[in-house]
Amino acid sequence: MTSAATAVALMTYTAPVVTLPGTVAALHTPVSAQAWLLNGTPLGLAALLLVAGSLADDYGRRRIFLLGTLALGVTTALSALSTTTWVFTLTRIAQGAASAAILASSLGLLVAAFPSPRGRLHATGVWGAFVSGGIAVGPLIAGSLPDWRVAYGVLGAASLAVAALAVRPLAESRSPRGGRPDLLGALTFGPALVALVAALTLGRDGWLRAPVELLFAAAVLLLGVFALVERRVRTPMIDLGLLRHRRFLASSAAGLFTGLTVIGLFSFLPAVLQQALHMTAMNTAWLFLLWSGLSFGVALQAKRLAGRVAPRRQMAIGFLLHAAGALTMLGAIAAGSWPRLIPGLILGGIGSGLLNAALPLLAVESVPVARAAMGSGAQQTFRYIGSCAGVALTIALVTSSSGGLGQGTNVAIVVSAALAVVGAVSVVALRERG
């Protein structure tokens, strides 16, 4: 049930990958605001994952999980009724907040249900595979339906169905620490991420504009206040002492670079195919199933690597495969040839599967067992911060080039590959001492 809800959350997350052109046309969204249509959900995720993880550990992972699944159904259905860009964006942010509750609490539930290392390895492997599965199935469902509004209605109904089915089989678990909820931490961390993502999204129209600089300054100030709060409260959202542990840093860096590179590039590339090569939403979804389907299969089988390849090295290999795959796609859009994307989608799919299998395992192993949901929330917070930045950067590079979509896509591909190499180096460099 936790994997099913996670898959539905990722289906909702990826729906705009193929419905973006139709949504843009229906809502009359200008190019400068299109990043918001993609960044709404990752913004809600990034802002509330830490909060959701802490609440799940302290007040019940099952409770937070069921509330999140129910909220995802309601907010996704509301997206189908949106009539303006900003209303749609607000519902997507709400979907991200609901998804944060699901993603943070589900790994905590699995750690409680599978206390042995072998059981935890299997459970997190299946969970990571369902992340890839949701990414694979979401665009297919959205592309097969006659209208983007119908797609959101169907996904909302699916989430409500999972919420109903999950009530009986899930057992409650928690690790109460005593003390009050870290409300001040939540009130500083959430707005800090909102300001950061808003700055990254608006920056494509000019990084030196006053609103962008003010948003960056607000983000830095609020993060500084958040750090001070977390050092003083009895029950912090995140134990800042974890930042001294290389395994936790490796998990966080891997999440950040996964968002920057994999999610950033592959969230907007389908829309480029529809605009530049005039492919239909369904044909685009089938093509990208090669990438996401391979990711699902590899993540499901990656547990066989346990004991032979450390999660950190597995992630480094995943990043390098993404970089190689991205570089093989250079020139495909300019040449008007979608078949030239196939080798890159294959390599990228294998790399994504390795990342999705290793990330949840390292996330829960990098923190004490009692704080498993917090560890999951922390790593995924970095993942979706990276996603917001990656999507905004990709759209800016693709649409701002004087050489058109073909040249802009090439620039975005090279940047994504370079950042993936940096990600590989960072997770290898953060190896355990001793």
N, C-alpha and C positions, 0 to 999 in steps of 0.2 A: 504493500500500500504506500509506503514512503517513496519507493521508486516510481510508482505510477503517478503520484502527485507531483514529484519532481519532473517527470516527463511532460506532464500537462503544463507545468510552469514554463518549461523550456519551449514547448510548442507555442504558447502565448508570446513568449519572448521573441521567437523567430518569425512569427506571422508577418510582420512588416517587410521581411526580406523579399517576399514575392508580391505583397499587396501594396507596397509603397507607391508605385505609379498611380494605381487606382485611387488610393487614399488622398494623394496629393491633388489629383484632378477633382475629386469630389469636395474636398475642403478648401480648394483654391490656395494651397500652401506655396509660398514663394520659396525659391532655392535656399535663401538664407535661413529659412525656418525648418527645412527638411530634416536637419540633424536632430531637432527636437522630437520628431516623430519616431526616430530610432532610439534616441537617448532617454526617453521618458522612463521606460521600465528599468534600464540599468541605473538611472539616477535614484529611483525609489529603492532598488536593491542595495546600492552602495551606502545610502544614507541610513538604512535601518537594519542591515545584517548584524552589526555588532549589538544593537539594542535587542533585536529578536533573539540572538544567541544567549545573551545574558538573562533575558526574561524566561527563556525556555529552560535553562539550567536551574534557575531559582524557583520558578512558579509552575513548572510542569511542561515537559516537551510535547506530550500528547495534546495538552490544552492549546498551546501555541500553534501546533501543527494543524489542528482541526479549524481553529479560528482563521489561520492563513488560507487554508484550502477553500473555506466558505467565502472569505473576502475576495479571493481571486476569481471565483465564479461570478460574484455580483459585479465586480469592477470590470471584468472582461465583457460581460453583457452590456454594461453601460457604454463601453467603447463603441459598440455597434450603433448606438443612438446619437453619437456625437455629430454636431453640425458645424463646428469650427475647429481650426487647428489647435487652439489653446484648450478647448474642452477635451479634445481627443488626447492631448499631451497630459493633461491632469489625470485622466482615467488611466493612462499608461503608467504614470508615476505611482498611482494607487495600486496598480497591478504589481509593480516592482516591490512596493511595501509588503503586499500580501505574499509575494514569492519569497521575500526575505524570511518571513516567518516559516515558510515551508522548508526552504533550503537549510537554514540554520538548525531547525529543530529535528529534521529528518535524520541527519547524521548523528545527532545526539541520541535519538531513539535507537538507531542501529548499534551504536557503541554499547548501550545498556542491554540490548537484546542479544548481542554476540560478544560476550566478555573475553573469550579466548582469542589469542592472536590469529589463529587460523580462521576462526569464524569471522573475525573482523575483516581480515583480508578478503574473504569471499564476499561478504556483505557490501563492503565499500567498493569492490570491483563491480558488482552488479549495479550498485547505485550510480557509479561513474559511467557505466555503459548506458544506463537509462537517460543520463544527461545527453549523451550523444544521440540516443534514440529519439528523444524529444526534439532535438535540433534537426534530425533527419525527417521525422514525420510531420512536424509543424508546417513547413513550406508546402508539402504535398497536400495536406488537408486544406490549407488556405488557398492553394492554387487550383484545387479541384472544384471548389465551390463557386457558384456563379457571381458572387459579389463579396467584397471585403467585409461588409456588415454581417452577412450571413456567417462568414468565417468566425468572426468574434462571438457571434451568438452561439455557434456550435461549441467553440472552445470554452465559453462560460458554462454551458450545460455540462460539458465533460468534467470540469472542475467541481461543480456541485455534486455530480454523481460520485466522484471519488470521495468527497467529504462525507457523503451519506454512507458509503461502503466501508469507510475507515473507522467509523465510530466503535464498532464491536471488537475487531481483532487487535487493536493497539492497546498496549499496557502503559500506564503512566510511569514516568521516571523523572527524577529531579535530583539536584545536588544543592540543597539550600545552604547558603552561607550565613544567613542571619543578616540583619540590617535592612535598610530601606533601599528601594530601587534607585539606581543612579540617574535620577531625572536631570540633574544639572549636566551630567555628561552627555545625555541624549540631546538636551537643548543646545549644546554647543557643537557636538559632532555632526548632527544632521544638517544644520544650516551651513556649517563649514563645507561639507561636501556639495550641497546645493550651489553655494557660491563658486566653488572650484569648477563644477561641471558647467555651470552657466558661463563662466569665463572661457572655458575651453570651446564651448559651442559658439559663443558670440565672437570669438577671436578670429574666425575665418574671414570676417569683414574688416579686420584690422586689429593687430595685437596691441597697438599703442593708443587706442582710443580710451578715453577717460572711464567709461563704464566697465571695460574689460580690466583695466588696471585697478579700479576700486574693488571689483569682485575678487581678484587675486589677493589684494591686500586684506579683504575681509576674511577670505579663506585662511590665510596665514595667521591672522590675529585669533580667529576662533579656534583653530587647531592648537595654538599656543595655550589658550585658556583651557581647552579640553585636556591637554597634557597636565596642566597644573591641577585641574579638578581630579583627574584620575590618580594623582599621587596622594591626594588628601582624603578621598572618600573611603569608607570601610569596605564597600562592595563595588569596586570599579567595573565598568563594562569590559575593560581589557586590562590585564596585568601588564603594565609597561615594562616590568622586569623581563618579560618574555623577549623583548627586543635585544636582550643580551645573548639569547640562545640562537645559534646558527641554524638549527633545524627550523625554528619558527621563522627566521628571516628568509631562509630558502623557500619555505612554503609561501610566504607573502610575496616574495619577488617573482616566483613562478606564476602566482595568480595574476599579478600586475602585468607581466609580459604576455601571458596568455590573452588577456583582454586587449592589450595594445596591438598585438600582431594577428592572432588567429581570428578573434571576434571582430576586431576593427576592420580587417580586410574583407572577410567573408560575409559581413552584415550588409555591405553596400555593393559588392561586386554583382550580385544578381540583378539589382536595379540598373546597373551599368549595361548588362547584357540586354535587358528589355529596352533600354533607351537607344543604345548604339547599334545593336544587331537586330532589334525589333522582334526578339523572342517573346513568346507568350509566357504568362506567369506559370502555367503548368509545365511547359517545356523547360523553363528555367529550374523549376523545382525538381524535375526528373534528372536534369544534368547534375545539380548539386547533391542529389541523393548519392551519387558516386562518392563524393567527399564525406558526407555525413553518415552514410550507410557503412562505409569502411571504418569510420571513427567508432561507430557503435560496435561493430564486430571485433575490432582490435581491442577496444576497452574491455569487452566481455571476456576475451581470452588472455588479457595481459596478466591476470593473476598467476598464470603459469610461469611468469618471469620472477616471481617471488623467490628470494633466496639466491638468485643468480644475478639479478640486476637491481641495484639499490634504486628506490623511487627517485632520488635526486638525479642519478645518471639516466634513468628512463625519461625524465622530463627534459634533460639536455638533448637526448636523441630526438625526442618529439619536436623540440624547437628547431633543431638543425634540419629535420625532414620538412618542416613547414617552410623554412627558408629556401631549401632546394626546390620544393614544389612551387613556391611563389615565383622564383626566378625562371622556371621553365614556362611560365605563362606570359612572359614578356612578349609584347608584339601581337598577341592574339586578338585583342580588341581592335587595334589599328588595322590589322589585316582582315577583320571581319570574319574570323574563323573560330567558331566555338570548339571544333574538335581539337584545336591546339591547346585547349585548357585541360584536356583529359589527363595527361601525365602529371600535371601539377595538382589536380584534384585528388589523384590517387596517392601521391606522396604526402600531400597535406592531410588527407584523411587518416592515413596511418599515423602521422605525427600527432594529430589531434586526439586520436584514440589513446595513444600512449600518455598524453598529458591528462586526459580526463580520467584515466585509470589511476595515475599516480597522485594527482592533486588531492582527492579526498582522503586517501590513506595517510599522506604526509600531514594533512591538516589536523587530523585527529591524533596522530602520533606526536605532534609537535607541542602538545599541551597536556596537562594532567587529565586523567580520565574523567574526573568530576567536572571539567570545563570543556567537554567535547563540543558542545554546541557553540560555545564562545570561540573555540579554535576554528571551527568550520566557518562561523560568521566573519572572523577576522580575515581568513584567507580569501573568502569569496568577496569581502568588501574590496580588497585590493584588485581582485579579478574584474569587478564591475566598474571600479574607478578607471582601470586600464581600458575597459570596453568603451566607456564614455569618451575618454581621450582618443582612443583609436578610431572610433566612428567619426568623431569631429575632424580628426586629422585626415582620414581617408577621404571624406567628402570634400574637405578643403583642397587637398592635392588633386583630386580627380576633376573637380569642377572649375578650378582656378587656372588651369594651364591654358596658355595661348594656343597650344597645338591641338586642342580639342580633347574629347573623352579618351581617345586612344593614347595620346602622350601623357595625359594626366593619370591614367590608370597605370602606365608604366612607372611613373614616378612613385605612385602609391605602393606598387609592388616592391620596388627596390627598397623603399623606406621600411616596409613591413619585414622584408627579409633581413635587413640590417638590424632591426630591433630584435628579431628572433635570435640572431647570433649573440647579441648582447645578453638576452635572457638565458641562453644556454651557458654562456660564460659565467653569469652571475650565480646560477644554481650550483654549478660545479665548484666555484670559488668558495661558496659558503658551506664547505664540508666540515664535519665534526672534528674537533681537535682530539688528539690522543689516539 
